[in-house]
């Protein structure tokens, strides 16, 4: 009863100062998506650093679908497709239930908040119907302002940063090496130059390299390059003309891990962001293709 009265009072305040309450239809369109944190269940092989990167699409009516690359404790489970339902309350709180695929194989509940009329959302894992949801996993979505992408979408100079863990051993829950990079990608016609300041467990190094990049039709992209003779890869998800989420996606070693099947052992999990430094030749498109803002 008290919660109901508080909610009614909140809505009355919103309407009084000219602000409309939030609603389920505010979360609508395709969003660039990044999740990170750690699974903290002792003795479980996937316990350790975690990330997902890709996109999700919300239909504005309570249906949601994800297409994401998932890494658990340095094990790459590849691109996964899954869906579920969501709701938004008048005070902009979000509740979402999705069927998470391998290696979790469980229904999971997330709670969070939307902002900017639904263009921005953050939520945290709070419960699963399988193994206990003991984690610090949180997800972040930002509306994508374009329906199609190409290599031109990430051409130009970009500031980047990623933060996470490298050298993750195969023992569940074992510690890896703290790892962080700040630097630059210069992308042009499918080729790239990379330069970073890297901290590996506090040891600073300066690194440069080169390689290639490719933007996929779903507005994810891959930056593939070498530092010396060592290959690296980063998976990105375009937010808009000036911003993209990043996740470290090392080549790794393929292995068969029952009951999950073929996976890639990367030994690292790190996430971050890429921000444009120079304007692309196509200019800056600022308008959302699927705008759902209120009049």
C-alpha positions as a Markdown table, in Angstrom:
| # | Residue | x | y | z |
|---|---|---|---|---|
| 1 | Unk | 0.0 | 0.0 | 0.0 |
| 2 | Unk | 2.8 | 2.4 | 0.9 |
| 3 | Unk | 4.7 | 1.6 | -2.3 |
| 4 | Unk | 1.5 | 2.3 | -4.3 |
| 5 | Unk | 1.0 | 5.7 | -2.6 |
| 6 | Unk | 4.6 | 6.6 | -3.2 |
| 7 | Unk | 4.4 | 5.7 | -6.9 |
| 8 | Unk | 1.2 | 7.7 | -7.3 |
| 9 | Unk | 2.8 | 10.7 | -5.5 |
| 10 | Unk | 5.8 | 10.4 | -7.8 |
| 11 | Unk | 3.7 | 10.4 | -10.9 |
| 12 | Unk | 1.8 | 13.4 | -9.6 |
| 13 | Unk | 5.0 | 15.3 | -9.1 |
| 14 | Unk | 6.2 | 14.4 | -12.7 |
| 15 | Unk | 3.0 | 15.7 | -14.2 |
| 16 | Unk | 3.1 | 18.8 | -12.0 |
| 17 | Unk | 6.5 | 19.9 | -13.2 |
| 18 | Unk | 5.8 | 19.1 | -16.9 |
| 19 | Unk | 7.6 | 15.7 | -17.1 |
| 20 | Unk | 5.7 | 12.7 | -18.3 |
| 21 | Unk | 6.2 | 9.4 | -16.6 |
| 22 | Unk | 8.2 | 6.6 | -18.3 |
| 23 | Unk | 6.5 | 3.8 | -20.1 |
| 24 | Unk | 7.3 | 0.5 | -21.8 |
| 25 | Unk | 7.1 | 2.1 | -25.3 |
| 26 | Unk | 10.1 | 4.3 | -24.4 |
| 27 | Unk | 12.5 | 1.4 | -24.9 |
| 28 | Unk | 12.1 | 0.9 | -28.7 |
| 29 | Unk | 14.5 | 0.4 | -31.6 |
| 30 | Unk | 18.0 | -1.1 | -31.9 |
| 31 | Unk | 20.6 | -0.4 | -29.2 |
| 32 | Unk | 24.4 | -0.9 | -29.2 |
| 33 | Unk | 25.0 | -3.2 | -26.2 |
| 34 | Unk | 27.9 | -3.9 | -23.8 |
| 35 | Unk | 27.8 | -6.0 | -20.6 |
| 36 | Unk | 30.7 | -6.6 | -18.2 |
| 37 | Unk | 31.5 | -7.7 | -14.6 |
| 38 | Unk | 32.3 | -11.0 | -13.0 |
| 39 | Unk | 30.7 | -14.3 | -12.3 |
| 40 | Unk | 31.4 | -15.1 | -8.6 |
| 41 | Unk | 30.2 | -18.7 | -8.1 |
| 42 | Unk | 33.1 | -20.7 | -6.5 |
| 43 | Unk | 34.2 | -23.8 | -8.4 |
| 44 | Unk | 32.2 | -23.1 | -11.6 |
| 45 | Unk | 34.3 | -23.1 | -14.8 |
| 46 | Unk | 32.8 | -19.8 | -16.0 |
| 47 | Unk | 33.5 | -18.1 | -12.7 |
| 48 | Unk | 35.6 | -15.0 | -13.4 |
| 49 | Unk | 35.7 | -11.9 | -15.6 |
| 50 | Unk | 32.7 | -11.6 | -18.1 |
| 51 | Unk | 31.6 | -9.6 | -21.1 |
| 52 | Unk | 29.0 | -9.5 | -23.8 |
| 53 | Unk | 29.0 | -7.1 | -26.8 |
| 54 | Unk | 26.7 | -6.6 | -29.7 |
| 55 | Unk | 23.1 | -5.2 | -29.9 |
| 56 | Unk | 19.6 | -5.7 | -28.8 |
| 57 | Unk | 16.3 | -4.7 | -30.3 |
| 58 | Unk | 13.3 | -3.7 | -28.3 |
| 59 | Unk | 9.8 | -3.6 | -29.9 |
| 60 | Unk | 8.3 | -1.0 | -27.6 |
| 61 | Unk | 5.7 | -3.5 | -26.5 |
| 62 | Unk | 7.7 | -5.6 | -24.1 |
| 63 | Unk | 9.6 | -7.9 | -26.4 |
| 64 | Unk | 13.4 | -7.8 | -26.7 |
| 65 | Unk | 16.0 | -9.8 | -28.7 |
| 66 | Unk | 19.8 | -9.9 | -28.2 |
| 67 | Unk | 22.6 | -10.8 | -30.7 |
| 68 | Unk | 25.9 | -10.8 | -28.8 |
| 69 | Unk | 29.4 | -12.2 | -28.5 |
| 70 | Unk | 29.9 | -13.7 | -25.0 |
| 71 | Unk | 33.1 | -14.3 | -23.1 |
| 72 | Unk | 33.2 | -16.0 | -19.7 |
| 73 | Unk | 36.4 | -16.2 | -17.8 |
| 74 | Unk | 38.5 | -16.0 | -21.0 |
| 75 | Unk | 36.4 | -18.5 | -22.9 |
| 76 | Unk | 34.7 | -17.2 | -26.0 |
| 77 | Unk | 31.3 | -18.8 | -26.6 |
| 78 | Unk | 30.8 | -17.0 | -29.9 |
| 79 | Unk | 27.8 | -15.0 | -31.1 |
| 80 | Unk | 24.5 | -16.0 | -29.4 |
| 81 | Unk | 20.9 | -15.0 | -30.2 |
| 82 | Unk | 18.3 | -15.0 | -27.5 |
| 83 | Unk | 15.2 | -13.0 | -26.4 |
| 84 | Unk | 12.7 | -12.3 | -23.7 |
| 85 | Unk | 10.4 | -9.7 | -22.3 |
| 86 | Unk | 10.7 | -6.4 | -20.5 |
| 87 | Unk | 8.6 | -3.7 | -18.8 |
| 88 | Unk | 9.2 | -0.1 | -17.8 |
| 89 | Unk | 7.4 | 1.5 | -14.8 |
| 90 | Unk | 6.4 | 5.1 | -14.5 |
| 91 | Unk | 9.5 | 6.0 | -12.5 |
| 92 | Unk | 11.7 | 4.7 | -15.3 |
| 93 | Unk | 12.6 | 1.4 | -13.7 |
| 94 | Unk | 13.2 | -1.6 | -16.0 |
| 95 | Unk | 12.5 | -5.2 | -15.3 |
| 96 | Unk | 13.7 | -7.7 | -18.0 |
| 97 | Unk | 13.6 | -11.5 | -18.2 |
| 98 | Unk | 15.6 | -13.4 | -20.9 |
| 99 | Unk | 16.5 | -17.0 | -21.6 |
| 100 | Unk | 20.4 | -16.9 | -21.5 |
| 101 | Unk | 22.0 | -19.5 | -23.7 |
| 102 | Unk | 25.3 | -21.4 | -23.2 |
| 103 | Unk | 27.0 | -21.7 | -20.8 |
| 104 | Unk | 24.3 | -20.5 | -18.4 |
| 105 | Unk | 21.2 | -22.2 | -19.9 |
| 106 | Unk | 18.8 | -20.4 | -17.5 |
| 107 | Unk | 16.2 | -17.8 | -17.4 |
| 108 | Unk | 17.7 | -14.6 | -16.0 |
| 109 | Unk | 16.1 | -11.5 | -14.5 |
| 110 | Unk | 17.7 | -8.0 | -14.8 |
| 111 | Unk | 16.6 | -4.8 | -13.1 |
| 112 | Unk | 17.7 | -1.3 | -14.0 |
| 113 | Unk | 16.8 | 2.2 | -15.2 |
| 114 | Unk | 16.2 | 3.9 | -18.5 |
| 115 | Unk | 17.2 | 7.5 | -19.3 |
| 116 | Unk | 17.0 | 10.1 | -22.1 |
| 117 | Unk | 13.5 | 9.1 | -23.0 |
| 118 | Unk | 14.6 | 5.5 | -23.4 |
| 119 | Unk | 17.7 | 6.2 | -25.5 |
| 120 | Unk | 20.0 | 5.0 | -22.7 |
| 121 | Unk | 19.6 | 2.0 | -20.4 |
| 122 | Unk | 21.6 | 0.3 | -17.6 |
| 123 | Unk | 20.6 | -2.9 | -15.8 |
| 124 | Unk | 22.1 | -5.5 | -13.5 |
| 125 | Unk | 21.6 | -9.3 | -13.2 |
| 126 | Unk | 19.6 | -10.0 | -10.0 |
| 127 | Unk | 18.3 | -13.6 | -10.3 |
| 128 | Unk | 18.4 | -16.8 | -12.4 |
| 129 | Unk | 16.4 | -20.0 | -12.2 |
| 130 | Unk | 19.5 | -22.1 | -12.6 |
| 131 | Unk | 22.8 | -21.5 | -10.8 |
| 132 | Unk | 22.7 | -18.6 | -8.2 |
| 133 | Unk | 23.1 | -15.2 | -9.8 |
| 134 | Unk | 26.2 | -14.4 | -7.8 |
| 135 | Unk | 27.8 | -11.8 | -10.0 |
| 136 | Unk | 28.6 | -8.1 | -10.6 |
| 137 | Unk | 27.3 | -8.4 | -14.2 |
| 138 | Unk | 25.7 | -5.2 | -15.6 |
| 139 | Unk | 24.6 | -4.3 | -19.1 |
| 140 | Unk | 24.5 | -1.0 | -20.9 |
| 141 | Unk | 22.5 | 0.0 | -24.0 |
| 142 | Unk | 22.6 | 3.1 | -26.1 |
| 143 | Unk | 20.2 | 3.7 | -29.0 |
| 144 | Unk | 21.8 | 3.3 | -32.5 |
| 145 | Unk | 21.1 | 6.2 | -34.7 |
| 146 | Unk | 21.5 | 4.4 | -38.0 |
| 147 | Unk | 20.0 | 1.4 | -39.7 |
| 148 | Unk | 23.0 | 0.4 | -41.8 |
| 149 | Unk | 26.8 | 0.5 | -41.4 |
| 150 | Unk | 29.8 | 0.1 | -43.6 |
| 151 | Unk | 33.6 | 0.4 | -43.4 |
| 152 | Unk | 33.2 | 4.1 | -43.8 |
| 153 | Unk | 31.3 | 4.2 | -40.5 |
| 154 | Unk | 34.5 | 3.7 | -38.5 |
| 155 | Unk | 37.0 | 5.4 | -40.8 |
| 156 | Unk | 39.1 | 8.2 | -39.4 |
| 157 | Unk | 41.0 | 8.6 | -36.1 |
| 158 | Unk | 39.5 | 7.2 | -32.9 |
| 159 | Unk | 40.6 | 7.4 | -29.2 |
| 160 | Unk | 40.1 | 4.1 | -27.5 |
| 161 | Unk | 40.4 | 2.6 | -24.1 |
| 162 | Unk | 39.8 | -0.9 | -22.7 |
| 163 | Unk | 40.1 | -2.3 | -19.1 |
| 164 | Unk | 40.0 | -5.8 | -17.9 |
| 165 | Unk | 42.0 | -9.0 | -17.2 |
| 166 | Unk | 44.6 | -10.9 | -19.3 |
| 167 | Unk | 46.5 | -14.1 | -18.7 |
| 168 | Unk | 43.4 | -15.8 | -17.2 |
| 169 | Unk | 44.4 | -19.4 | -16.2 |
| 170 | Unk | 42.1 | -22.3 | -16.9 |
| 171 | Unk | 41.5 | -22.9 | -13.2 |
| 172 | Unk | 37.9 | -21.7 | -12.3 |
| 173 | Unk | 38.1 | -18.5 | -10.2 |
| 174 | Unk | 41.9 | -18.2 | -10.5 |
| 175 | Unk | 43.2 | -14.6 | -10.8 |
| 176 | Unk | 44.6 | -13.2 | -14.0 |
| 177 | Unk | 46.6 | -10.1 | -14.7 |
| 178 | Unk | 45.1 | -6.6 | -14.5 |
| 179 | Unk | 45.3 | -5.0 | -17.9 |
| 180 | Unk | 44.4 | -1.6 | -19.4 |
| 181 | Unk | 45.0 | 0.3 | -22.6 |
| 182 | Unk | 44.5 | 3.9 | -23.8 |
| 183 | Unk | 45.4 | 4.8 | -27.3 |
| 184 | Unk | 44.4 | 5.4 | -30.9 |
| 185 | Unk | 43.1 | 3.6 | -34.0 |
| 186 | Unk | 43.5 | 5.3 | -37.4 |
| 187 | Unk | 41.2 | 3.5 | -39.9 |
| 188 | Unk | 41.3 | 4.1 | -43.7 |
| 189 | Unk | 39.8 | 1.9 | -46.5 |
| 190 | Unk | 39.9 | -1.3 | -44.5 |
| 191 | Unk | 43.4 | -0.8 | -43.1 |
| 192 | Unk | 44.3 | 0.4 | -39.6 |
| 193 | Unk | 47.3 | 1.7 | -37.6 |
| 194 | Unk | 47.2 | 1.3 | -33.8 |
| 195 | Unk | 49.2 | 2.9 | -31.0 |
| 196 | Unk | 48.7 | 2.3 | -27.3 |
| 197 | Unk | 49.9 | 3.0 | -23.8 |
| 198 | Unk | 49.4 | -0.3 | -22.0 |
| 199 | Unk | 49.5 | -1.2 | -18.3 |
| 200 | Unk | 50.0 | -4.9 | -17.6 |
| 201 | Unk | 49.8 | -5.4 | -13.9 |
| 202 | Unk | 51.2 | -1.8 | -13.5 |
| 203 | Unk | 54.1 | -2.3 | -16.0 |
| 204 | Unk | 53.8 | 0.4 | -18.6 |
| 205 | Unk | 54.7 | -0.1 | -22.3 |
| 206 | Unk | 54.2 | 1.8 | -25.5 |
| 207 | Unk | 53.0 | -0.4 | -28.4 |
| 208 | Unk | 52.3 | 0.2 | -32.1 |
| 209 | Unk | 51.0 | -2.1 | -34.9 |
| 210 | Unk | 48.9 | -2.4 | -38.0 |
| 211 | Unk | 46.2 | -4.5 | -39.5 |
| 212 | Unk | 42.7 | -4.5 | -41.0 |
| 213 | Unk | 39.1 | -3.8 | -40.0 |
| 214 | Unk | 35.7 | -4.8 | -41.2 |
| 215 | Unk | 32.3 | -3.5 | -40.4 |
| 216 | Unk | 29.5 | -6.0 | -40.5 |
| 217 | Unk | 25.9 | -5.5 | -41.7 |
| 218 | Unk | 24.6 | -5.5 | -38.1 |
| 219 | Unk | 26.9 | -2.5 | -37.2 |
| 220 | Unk | 29.3 | -4.6 | -35.3 |
| 221 | Unk | 32.9 | -4.5 | -36.5 |
| 222 | Unk | 36.3 | -6.2 | -36.0 |
| 223 | Unk | 39.7 | -4.6 | -35.7 |
| 224 | Unk | 42.4 | -7.2 | -36.4 |
| 225 | Unk | 46.0 | -6.2 | -35.9 |
| 226 | Unk | 49.4 | -7.3 | -34.7 |
| 227 | Unk | 51.7 | -5.9 | -32.1 |
| 228 | Unk | 55.0 | -7.3 | -33.1 |
| 229 | Unk | 54.2 | -10.9 | -34.2 |
| 230 | Unk | 51.3 | -11.3 | -31.8 |
| 231 | Unk | 47.8 | -11.1 | -33.3 |
| 232 | Unk | 45.0 | -9.2 | -31.6 |
| 233 | Unk | 41.3 | -8.6 | -32.3 |
| 234 | Unk | 38.7 | -6.2 | -30.9 |
| 235 | Unk | 35.0 | -6.6 | -31.5 |
| 236 | Unk | 33.1 | -3.3 | -31.6 |
| 237 | Unk | 29.4 | -2.2 | -31.7 |
| 238 | Unk | 28.6 | 1.1 | -33.3 |
| 239 | Unk | 26.5 | 3.5 | -31.2 |
| 240 | Unk | 26.5 | 6.5 | -33.5 |
| 241 | Unk | 28.9 | 8.4 | -35.8 |
| 242 | Unk | 31.2 | 9.3 | -32.9 |
| 243 | Unk | 31.0 | 6.4 | -30.4 |
| 244 | Unk | 31.3 | 2.7 | -30.2 |
| 245 | Unk | 31.5 | 0.0 | -27.5 |
| 246 | Unk | 34.6 | -2.3 | -27.5 |
| 247 | Unk | 35.4 | -5.8 | -26.3 |
| 248 | Unk | 38.7 | -7.6 | -26.5 |
| 249 | Unk | 38.2 | -10.6 | -28.8 |
| 250 | Unk | 41.6 | -12.4 | -29.0 |
| 251 | Unk | 42.1 | -15.2 | -31.6 |
| 252 | Unk | 42.8 | -17.8 | -28.9 |
| 253 | Unk | 42.9 | -21.6 | -29.2 |
| 254 | Unk | 39.9 | -23.7 | -30.3 |
| 255 | Unk | 38.8 | -26.4 | -27.9 |
| 256 | Unk | 35.9 | -28.7 | -27.3 |
| 257 | Unk | 34.5 | -28.2 | -23.8 |
| 258 | Unk | 31.5 | -30.5 | -23.0 |
| 259 | Unk | 28.7 | -29.8 | -22.7 |
| 260 | Unk | 29.2 | -26.5 | -24.5 |
| 261 | Unk | 30.9 | -27.8 | -27.6 |
| 262 | Unk | 33.6 | -25.9 | -29.6 |
| 263 | Unk | 34.7 | -22.7 | -27.9 |
| 264 | Unk | 37.7 | -20.4 | -28.2 |
| 265 | Unk | 40.1 | -20.1 | -25.2 |
| 266 | Unk | 41.3 | -16.5 | -25.3 |
| 267 | Unk | 42.6 | -16.1 | -21.7 |
| 268 | Unk | 41.4 | -12.4 | -21.5 |
| 269 | Unk | 38.4 | -10.3 | -21.0 |
| 270 | Unk | 38.4 | -6.5 | -21.4 |
| 271 | Unk | 35.8 | -3.9 | -22.4 |
| 272 | Unk | 35.9 | -0.2 | -23.2 |
| 273 | Unk | 34.9 | 2.4 | -25.7 |
| 274 | Unk | 36.0 | 4.1 | -28.9 |
| 275 | Unk | 35.4 | 7.8 | -29.5 |
| 276 | Unk | 35.9 | 9.7 | -32.7 |
| 277 | Unk | 38.8 | 12.2 | -32.9 |
| 278 | Unk | 38.3 | 13.5 | -36.4 |
| 279 | Unk | 35.2 | 13.8 | -38.6 |
| 280 | Unk | 34.7 | 11.1 | -41.2 |
| 281 | Unk | 34.4 | 12.0 | -44.9 |
| 282 | Unk | 30.7 | 11.3 | -44.8 |
| 283 | Unk | 30.1 | 13.9 | -42.1 |
| 284 | Unk | 28.2 | 13.5 | -38.8 |
| 285 | Unk | 24.7 | 12.2 | -38.9 |
| 286 | Unk | 22.9 | 13.3 | -35.8 |
| 287 | Unk | 19.3 | 12.3 | -36.5 |
| 288 | Unk | 17.9 | 8.9 | -35.2 |
| 289 | Unk | 16.5 | 6.9 | -38.1 |
| 290 | Unk | 13.9 | 5.3 | -35.8 |
| 291 | Unk | 13.2 | 8.3 | -33.4 |
| 292 | Unk | 10.6 | 7.5 | -30.8 |
| 293 | Unk | 10.8 | 10.7 | -28.8 |
| 294 | Unk | 7.6 | 12.2 | -27.6 |
| 295 | Unk | 6.2 | 15.3 | -29.3 |
